[in-house]
Amino acid sequence: MAYPERHTPLKDSGTDTVLCALDDIEDPGAREFRVGRREVFFVVQKEGRLFAYVSLCPHQGTPLDWKPNAFLTVGKDEIQCATHGARFTIEDGLCSFGPCPGQGLKPVAVRVAGGKILLNE
């Protein structure tokens, strides 16, 4: 399944919205999505599990990636904000380093069905 261009929104079909095939996201890796008028979010795959968050740093509300789909640290073990270097744990989105201690990323519910990643909200 081809990944849509960065600013081309997918049609919002609620919980039936197919984001991409599970195999379209590396493990570990991340991919950004824009669905209808929803906030831009990204999905991270790590050790066969999926985590999804709105792409806004709680520190200043800036997008997290510095180029399309570049959400993870070099070691691909944390999410990193491109603006101020804040880092967040992949599993819960909580700030582990940087200017926003105690804050976290806004989660987005996703699920896997038939080898595809779908919205779950």
C-alpha positions in Angstrom: 0.0 0.0 0.0 1.5 3.3 -1.0 1.9 6.0 1.7 0.1 9.2 0.9 2.1 12.4 0.5 2.8 14.4 3.7 0.1 16.9 3.2 -2.5 14.9 1.4 -5.2 14.0 4.0 -6.8 10.6 4.0 -10.6 10.5 4.0 -11.9 10.3 7.6 -14.1 7.2 7.8 -13.8 7.1 11.6 -12.8 3.6 12.9 -12.9 2.3 9.3 -10.1 4.6 8.2 -7.2 2.5 6.9 -3.9 4.3 7.5 -1.5 1.8 5.8 -0.4 -1.8 5.8 1.4 -2.9 8.9 4.4 -3.8 6.8 4.6 -0.1 5.6 6.1 0.9 8.9 9.5 -0.4 9.8 10.1 -2.0 13.2 11.3 0.1 14.8 10.1 3.0 12.8 7.4 5.7 12.5 5.1 7.2 9.9 3.0 10.4 9.8 -0.7 10.6 8.9 -3.2 13.3 8.2 -6.8 12.2 8.3 -9.6 14.6 7.3 -9.5 17.6 9.7 -7.9 15.8 12.5 -4.6 16.8 14.0 -1.5 15.4 12.2 -0.4 12.3 14.1 2.2 9.5 13.7 2.3 5.8 14.4 5.4 4.1 15.8 6.0 0.4 15.5 8.4 -1.1 18.1 8.8 -4.8 18.8 5.6 -5.6 17.0 3.5 -3.1 19.0 2.0 0.1 17.7 1.8 3.5 19.5 0.3 6.6 18.0 0.5 10.3 19.1 -0.5 13.7 17.8 2.6 15.4 16.2 2.8 18.3 18.6 5.4 18.8 21.3 3.8 19.8 24.6 6.6 22.3 25.2 5.6 24.8 22.5 3.1 23.0 20.3 5.5 22.6 17.4 5.5 19.5 15.1 7.8 16.8 16.3 9.5 15.7 13.1 12.3 17.7 11.3 11.6 16.0 8.0 8.8 13.6 7.0 8.5 10.6 9.2 11.7 11.5 11.2 10.2 11.1 14.7 12.7 8.8 16.4 16.1 9.3 17.9 19.1 7.9 15.9 19.0 4.7 18.0 15.2 4.5 17.3 14.6 4.0 21.0 12.7 7.2 21.8 10.6 9.9 20.1 12.5 13.2 19.7 11.2 16.7 19.1 13.1 18.4 16.3 12.7 21.9 17.8 14.3 21.6 21.3 15.4 18.0 21.5 12.9 16.9 24.0 12.6 13.1 24.1 9.6 10.9 24.9 9.2 7.2 25.7 7.6 5.4 22.8 5.4 3.2 25.0 3.6 6.0 26.9 4.6 9.3 25.2 5.9 10.8 28.5 8.8 13.3 28.4 12.0 11.5 29.5 14.4 14.4 28.7 14.1 18.1 27.8 12.1 21.2 28.5 8.7 19.5 29.3 9.2 17.2 32.3 6.0 15.6 33.5 4.2 16.3 30.2 3.4 13.8 27.5 2.2 13.4 23.9 -1.5 13.2 23.2 -2.2 9.5 22.2 -4.2 8.5 19.2 -6.0 5.1 19.2 -5.1 2.7 16.4 -5.6 -1.0 15.8 -4.5 -3.7 13.4 -7.0 -5.7 11.3 -6.2 -7.9 8.4 -2.6 -6.7 8.2 -3.7 -3.0 8.0 -3.4 -0.2 10.6 -6.7 1.5 11.2 -7.9 4.4 13.4 -9.7 3.2 16.5 -11.5 6.4 17.4 
